[in-house]
Amino acid sequence: MSDAAVEILGGEHPSLDETVRVRALLAWSALFGAVSSELFRHLVGSVPDTDRWFDRAVGELAGLIGL
């Protein structure tokens, strides 16, 4: 992982190992994508209940990072 990524994701804190950092970045990018998809209506026609889908997606991401 680059020095810039380490700094952005909390520096050298001992509880933030590489797995936690990767999962945090993955969750952030997925959340950003989910919000963008909803805002720009890219889910219309592919997801019957966007609110339910978003809640499920956020729940899965929370589980990925241990929340």
PyMOL commands that set and color helices and strands:
alter all, ss='L'
color gray80, all
select helices_A, chain A and resi 3-8+18-39+50-64
alter helices_A, ss='H'
color red, helices_A
deselect
rebuild
show_as cartoon
